[in-house]
Amino acid sequence: MRRDSERDAAIAVIPLRNATGWRLVHRTPTGADVLASSTANSTETMRRGLRRLGDGDGTLAMTETVDHHWQWTLADIGGAPIASPPIYRDPGSCRRAYLDARRAAHAAAEHAAADRAGR
């Protein structure tokens, strides 16, 4: 059984090219799963988005796509997306994916804060 610290070590925040956003990924022995992604134009915007996702600080919407898949989106009070993931086959998977993304974002934000404090 994996400990939380082992799982957290497999969580990474990958900046997108040209500083256009980020992806929160969980690395696995066979690849990586994208848990959430967002646009961000600065490191601080990325950190703020991770903290908000980790805290569930926003309005959560689950929507069905035209091809009958599901996607969650966490938005700020003005409706601007904070983070969203790829799509899922059913509402239950979508809900579980959101909870996984929250836990991963919380761990990533804590790790980043510890790194900054250690400098």
C-alpha positions in Angstrom: 0.0 0.0 0.0 1.4 3.4 -0.9 1.8 6.1 1.7 0.4 9.6 1.1 4.0 10.9 0.9 4.8 8.5 -1.9 1.6 9.5 -3.8 2.3 13.2 -3.2 5.8 12.7 -4.6 4.2 11.6 -7.9 2.2 14.8 -8.2 3.7 17.5 -10.4 2.7 20.9 -11.7 3.9 21.3 -15.2 4.0 24.8 -16.7 2.8 25.0 -20.3 4.9 26.5 -23.1 5.1 30.3 -23.3 3.8 30.6 -19.7 0.2 30.2 -20.9 -0.9 27.9 -18.1 -0.3 24.8 -16.1 -1.2 21.1 -15.7 -1.5 19.2 -12.5 -0.4 15.7 -13.2 -0.1 12.4 -11.3 2.8 10.4 -12.6 2.3 6.7 -12.7 4.6 3.8 -13.6 3.1 3.7 -17.1 2.7 7.5 -17.8 0.9 10.4 -16.3 -2.7 11.4 -15.7 -3.8 15.1 -16.1 -5.8 15.9 -13.0 -6.5 19.6 -13.8 -5.3 22.4 -16.0 -5.6 26.1 -16.1 -4.4 29.3 -17.8 -2.0 31.4 -15.8 0.1 34.3 -16.9 2.5 34.2 -13.9 3.9 32.0 -11.2 1.8 33.8 -8.6 -1.4 33.2 -10.6 -0.5 29.5 -10.8 0.2 29.3 -7.1 -3.1 31.1 -6.3 -5.0 28.7 -8.7 -3.5 25.7 -7.0 -4.4 27.0 -3.5 -7.9 27.7 -4.6 -8.3 24.3 -6.2 -6.9 22.6 -3.1 -9.2 24.5 -0.9 -12.2 24.1 -3.1 -12.4 27.9 -3.1 -14.8 28.7 -6.0 -18.0 27.6 -7.6 -18.0 24.0 -8.9 -20.0 23.1 -11.9 -20.3 19.7 -13.5 -21.5 19.8 -17.1 -22.4 17.2 -19.6 -20.7 17.6 -23.0 -22.3 17.2 -26.4 -20.9 13.7 -26.6 -22.4 12.7 -23.2 -19.2 12.9 -21.2 -18.7 15.0 -18.1 -16.4 17.8 -17.0 -16.0 19.7 -13.8 -15.0 23.4 -13.7 -14.0 25.4 -10.7 -14.7 29.1 -11.3 -14.2 32.3 -9.3 -17.0 34.6 -8.3 -16.9 36.4 -11.6 -17.2 33.1 -13.5 -13.6 32.9 -14.7 -12.3 29.4 -14.6 -9.7 28.6 -11.9 -9.2 25.0 -13.1 -10.7 22.2 -15.1 -9.7 18.7 -16.2 -10.1 16.5 -19.2 -13.5 14.9 -19.6 -14.9 11.8 -17.9 -17.4 9.1 -18.9 -20.0 9.6 -16.1 -20.9 12.0 -13.3 -19.5 9.7 -10.6 -16.1 9.5 -12.2 -16.2 13.3 -12.7 -16.9 13.9 -9.0 -14.1 11.5 -7.9 -11.7 13.2 -10.3 -12.5 16.6 -8.8 -11.8 15.3 -5.3 -8.5 13.7 -6.5 -7.5 17.0 -8.1 -8.3 18.9 -4.9 -6.1 16.6 -2.8 -3.3 16.8 -5.4 -3.5 20.6 -5.6 -3.5 20.9 -1.8 -0.3 18.7 -1.7 1.4 20.6 -4.5 0.6 24.0 -2.9 1.9 22.8 0.5 5.1 21.5 -1.2 5.6 24.8 -3.0 5.1 26.8 0.2 7.6 24.6 2.0 10.1 25.1 -0.8 9.7 28.8 -0.7 10.0 28.9 3.1 13.2 26.8 2.9 15.0 29.4 0.6 
